[in-house]
Amino acid sequence: MQELNVTIPSIPSTSYPIQIACGTLCDLWDRLESKYPAHRKFVVTDANLVSAGHLNTLTKQQNIETFVIDPPGEISKHINTAIAIIEAMEKVFMGRDSVIVALGGGTVGDIAGFAAAIFKRGVKVVQIPTTTVSQADSSVGGKTGVDSTISKNAFGAFWQPDAVFIDVETLKTLDDTQYRAGLVESVKHALIADSDYFEFFEQNMPAVLSRDMDILEKIAFRNCSIKASVVAEDPTEKNKRRILNYGHTIGHAVESASNFDLLHGQAVAIGIIGATIIEKHLGMGDDTRTARISKVLEELGMELTIPKNINKDTLTDLIKRDKKAVNKWPKFVLLQDIGQALCTDGQWAHNVTQQAVDAALDQLY
């Protein structure tokens, strides 16, 4: 087992452990009971986790108060699901002594974390991520939220988890498309913060794709180390934390415009290539860098063009509505080089004209 701590100096008393191991889900409930003896537990999961057997593995088939999100996935990531969770907790007399246990992927973690943030003005949440995207990114850092009918994560709050428990063995039950798409967030971490980590993907892709457990523990630890260091410096995304959005501005727009037919990682892969096009337009980067990035993403099975049925004007409208937009236009994260996000005058997100973004979108079709 490996462990690291997320410590946020700007928020007094905010520190929590991330534990990474293989095959520990079956023992985790006893640890939760020991860690929170005076708290009532409420599990939030989804139908996929029930079918895969992970809920029973965690709870040992005990009669634990549980809310099952069904249908699973982004289609249920809306305010009504958060309301349903809160009202389900009220019906069983949960109070301020509650701990919400989020068992699942990024969608489960986002919804459960948001519910924890707003239930009784805030209760503890423990994240148990079970997908490549959630183990790489969304379970750490305290971003929670749900979508509106117009854009992603329109409702949200920063609410740090009380603990994160990662069992990489849960990744065995993911279908191949979900597994590969989720790894795009790991590649993003490498691009913004660690060139050696990017080379690791270039050199070890067969082992990554075969779900070698030792490799997956290394990936989880490196991802969490990168994210923890960024979150510790900028917990509420005032500046540096924005680098975690590399490829996401175009990616989120593509994801929303597809009506979430595209998985998050599939859309972000397109957004990453869009970012490399913008970088070249601005005189940064070159074809060699883009080719290296494209090769890794293609080895993960990602399509790197925008589907023809997605309208460019729709994408532009969604970009204008991005949650980070000011005066109807967001700033963009760019790379100085593989393994290093660009920082100019102390700022980690940069002005990019709509003309440059339009040109990038044209090249992505």
PyMOL commands that set and color helices and strands:
alter all, ss='L'
color gray80, all
select helices_A, chain A and resi 25-35+47-52+54-59+74-76+79-91+106-121+132-138+168-173+176-193+195-209+213-233+240-245+248-257+264-281+287-299+312-320+354-364
alter helices_A, ss='H'
color red, helices_A
select strands_A, chain A and resi 2-7+15-21+40-46+66-69+98-104+124-129+143-146+155-158+163-167+335-337+340-341
alter strands_A, ss='S'
color yellow, strands_A
deselect
rebuild
show_as cartoon
